[in-house]
Amino acid sequence: MATNESDLVQGTLDVLILKALALQELHGMGISRRIGQMTNGAFDVKPGSLFPALHRMEEAGWLTSNWGQAETNRRAKFYALTKTGRKQLRTETERWARISFAMGAALGIGQEAL
């Protein structure tokens, strides 16, 4: 169970990574920063969680990677979505929309009776 708001709910990291890469390729720390921006700072993805997830997602065929130069002039691995990754993003987005709707209904979110 999550102990604070910054803990990732199980299953959210993959969809957040996919969404972060939807517009452009990014290196690992760029992905982490983008997730922070997308979630208004609610999720702070640490390298120990991020890089194993990136590797797993690359193995699954959702991402490709190539080496390039980061804005700090350091060598960095950049990740991009594959066609399969874009399909997975759509699938996960639909799944999370259903989950969010169901949880909102169960908790009475959006109802005046709160």
Secondary structure, 3 states (H helix, E strand, C coil): CCCCCCCCCCCHHHHHHHHHCCCCCEEHHHHHHHHHHHCCCCCCCCHHHHHHHHHHHHHCCCEEEEEEECCCCCEEEEEEECHHHHHHHHHHHHHHHHHHHHHHHHHCCCCCCC
